[in-house]
Amino acid sequence: MGLGFAATRDVASFLRYETNDDAGNANPVGTNIARAYAAGGSQTGGYLRDYIYLGFNEDESQRQVFDGVMPWIAGTDRVFINVRFADPNTYSEQDGSTTTCKAATRRSPTR
């Protein structure tokens, strides 16, 4: 599952920096790309936050891939996809890697 981060990095880096692919095909967006941005909401925002957290914003030639990343409505949890037996439908609180106090967020029953 963690290959998605590498694929995002490699495609964005190619579109931003390269003129041709390995087969000689031209870059479909041209060669005058000054900046690259990524944005995403909800689960996509969590994906982008983990993309940055795990260090994928630098390509294999040590160049910055995205100049800016804007995750919105992503909450505070991280996605659960860069681990063994990953499940993209599970979030970090469900995998047991984080500890939270659910009792502190429950309201007392009203009488």
C-alpha positions in Angstrom: 0.0 0.0 0.0 2.9 2.4 0.7 3.8 2.4 -3.0 1.2 5.1 -3.5 3.4 7.6 -1.8 6.3 6.7 -4.1 4.0 6.7 -7.2 2.7 10.2 -6.3 6.3 11.4 -5.8 7.6 10.0 -9.0 4.7 11.1 -11.3 4.7 14.6 -9.8 8.5 14.9 -10.1 8.4 13.7 -13.7 5.8 16.2 -14.7 7.6 19.0 -12.9 11.3 18.3 -13.9 11.7 16.0 -16.8 11.4 16.7 -20.5 11.1 13.1 -21.7 10.4 9.7 -20.2 12.7 6.7 -20.5 11.1 5.7 -23.8 11.6 9.2 -25.3 8.0 10.4 -25.0 7.6 14.1 -24.3 6.4 15.3 -20.9 2.6 15.9 -21.5 2.5 19.1 -19.5 5.6 20.7 -21.0 8.7 22.0 -19.5 7.8 25.4 -18.1 6.5 24.2 -14.7 7.5 26.7 -12.1 5.7 25.4 -9.1 3.7 22.3 -8.1 1.0 22.1 -5.4 -1.1 19.3 -3.9 -4.4 19.7 -2.1 -6.9 17.3 -0.7 -9.8 17.0 1.7 -10.8 14.3 4.2 -8.9 11.0 3.5 -7.0 12.6 0.7 -5.8 15.3 3.1 -4.7 12.6 5.5 -2.8 10.9 2.7 -1.0 14.2 1.8 -0.1 14.8 5.5 1.4 11.3 5.7 3.2 11.9 2.4 5.0 14.9 3.9 5.5 13.2 7.4 7.1 10.1 5.8 9.5 12.2 3.7 8.2 11.6 0.2 8.3 15.3 -0.8 11.9 14.8 -2.0 12.5 12.8 -5.2 15.3 10.4 -5.8 17.5 13.3 -7.1 17.0 15.1 -3.8 14.7 17.7 -5.4 11.6 19.1 -3.8 8.4 17.7 -5.4 5.6 19.9 -4.2 6.1 23.6 -3.2 3.0 23.5 -1.1 0.6 21.0 0.3 -2.8 21.9 1.6 -4.7 19.2 3.4 -8.1 20.3 4.7 -10.8 18.6 6.7 -8.2 15.9 7.3 -8.7 15.6 11.1 -5.8 14.7 13.4 -5.5 11.0 12.6 -3.0 9.6 10.1 -3.8 7.1 7.4 -3.0 3.5 7.9 -1.4 2.5 4.6 2.4 2.4 5.0 2.5 -0.6 7.3 2.4 -4.3 6.9 -1.1 -5.7 6.2 -2.3 -2.1 5.6 -6.0 -1.3 5.2 -6.9 2.0 3.6 -10.3 1.9 5.3 -8.7 1.8 8.8 -7.4 4.9 10.4 -4.5 5.1 12.9 -6.7 5.1 16.0 -8.1 1.7 15.0 -4.8 0.0 14.5 -3.7 0.3 18.1 -0.6 2.4 17.4 -2.1 5.4 19.2 -3.6 5.7 22.6 -6.5 7.9 23.2 -8.7 8.4 26.2 -12.3 7.8 25.0 -13.6 8.2 28.6 -12.5 11.8 28.7 -14.6 12.7 25.7 -17.8 10.9 26.9 -20.5 13.0 28.5 -21.9 12.0 31.8 -25.5 10.8 31.6 -28.0 13.5 32.5 -30.5 12.8 35.2 
